[in-house]
Every structure is written in structure tokens, then in C-alpha cells.
Amino acid sequence: MDELPPRSLGAAANVVEWIRAEATLDGRLRRIRQYLENEGYVLPDPPRRVDRSEEGETHFVRGRPMTVVYSVVDQGGRKVYHYRENEIDHIMLNRVERDDGWALEHLPRIPAILRRGHVRYVGDDRVVYESREKFNHPHRRVQCVLWVIIRRASEGHWYVDTFFPRYPKR
Amino acid sequence: MGRILRMRYDQQFDTLTLMLEEYWARPRSERPGTAHEVDTYPFMLDLLVDLGTDEVVGFCTEGIEFSVEYPDIVAAIRDRPWAERFDVPQLGLRDATLDQIITAIYRRFVRREGVIEYPTAEERKRPLRAVAEGKNRPYPRR
């Protein structure tokens, strides 16, 4: 398959399939970065002031192995893990597919949202956080809040499930 | 005939995306990106809104397991029906309501109705059990 993102070729081709054609996580991350740069966005550096003491350890979420990137204690006292596989294959791929990849520029804000964001919903196995700040779309005069949803795995630990921009009005 | 939705169900993460084909076909300059409207079907189905036109250009699940929450998603849509009908060629659907589309996806990709499960290449290489155990010897001559 071609090394250029499909949209660079002027086709409404399936970008997600092009990314998933890479066999490794690193390969898929490289293609996501390439696609986003082509779209005018930049993947930022990872967040600071997070606990990286368990980085590289393997946890299981619904039976699937996940690699710890960092953990954060949220405002409810939960230790929330952020996993590499989930970040690349779920959060980033969904953002690309749903054309809200611009929000990935704010990915490092997840820990701050978990510590200081508004709590929008609390369930037994799910908590929904909303950022207090609004964030500018890079190329439009639109401001969105960011949502982070954490979930409790059947194995017991909490993890960042997803992250996306919320539409400001409707 | 409705507008065309393209769909993807991610079995690994149990999430669903439906996007208007005409949105993705636009040139980059006319495609400013989307954000989620979460109030119409709260915590069930998000609307993807085009940040340039404020038009709804898709639907998706976030932070839930589609296969588990499916009955509640359909109930939420039937409670507040989405007016527009769509074509989904990947499912062979024409002029379908949103809840019909969601149901078709659930039946096809979660319950796997109508899907023929072929053995994997690895399984096909293995001899049948009867052959492996020498039970298919020809009938003895009389």
C-alpha cells in the first residue's frame, strides 16, 4: 500500500484502512502523525507531571494486553491508567475516522481534565469528565470543551477509554 | 433514496462510526473537522457535527460498548426518532431509519447473523479428524 495518506492523493479513500495496514503500533502511529501533519495538525509531546513509575507494564482490559504509558489520580481518588494501545488504536484512530483529529493536539490535557475538570456523569464503571477550559479549533473560530471518559475494566482498574471534542452549541 | 452513510464497526474496541459519504468526499478546504453533540441521545449515540456548517455529518458511540448498550441505543432513537433516512450500501440498506441501521449493524457484526464462518487457512491445512485417526479407510473387500 502507498506510503502517502489516501487523502493526499485526492481520493476519499479509507484513511483508517491505510493506517491499519501497518502491522505494528509504531507503524500505525507514524501513519497517524503523517496523516495529521498532512491535514495541518501536530501530535504534541506527551504530558508532564504524571506518574510514569509503571510505564511499560502490561495490564489486561477485557482480556487484551495493554501497555501502561502513565497513571493519574483523578479528583475522585481513582488511579487512572493511560494505555498505549488504547491511545493509538482507539482514541487516535477514532479521531481520524470521525474527522475530529484536530482535538489530538490537546491530548496531553487528559491528566489535567481528570484532576480539575467538571464531572458530567458518574456510574459504577464509567465517569465522564469535561474540561473547564474551552479550546480553539486550529483553523476555525470555534471553541469546544473536551470530554474524557474513564472506565473500569473487568479486571478492576480504571483507564482512559476515550477523549473527544464536544460541540459548543445546538 | 437517502444520503449515503458509510459505516465501520470496530470489533476490538466495540465502537461504531457512521459518516456521510458526501462529507468525506469533500476537499480538505471544505472539510473543517467535526465535534460531538452529546445531548440528543446522551451517553448512547453522539452526533458528529461539521464545524463549518453546523450540519450533522455522522453518528458514533464513545465510551460505551456497542454490543452491550445496543438495546438502550435503539430505545433512545425510538424515543426521539431521527427524521432523515439513509442508504447504507455496506449493509444493503436503502431508505432506512437510524434505528433500522443500528439494528442491522448489531445483527450483522455482533450477532453475526447471515455470516458464514469459514475455517481459517491454518484450520484448513489440518486433516479432518477422521482422516487423522485413520477412520476413513476404505471399506474392507469381501
Interface residues (C-beta under 8 A of the other chain):
Chain A: R7 A12 V16 E39 R64 N86 D89 H90 L93 N94 E97 R98 D99 D100 G101 W102 A103 Y121 R126 V128 H137 H139 R140 V142 C144 W147 I149 R151 D161 T162 F164 P165 R166 Y167 P168 R170
Chain B: R8 D10 Q12 F13 T15 T17 M19 E21 Y23 W24 A25 R28 R31 P32 G33 T34 A35 H36 E37 V38 D39 F43 D46 L47 L48 V49 L51 G52 D54 V57 G58 C60 E62 G63 I64
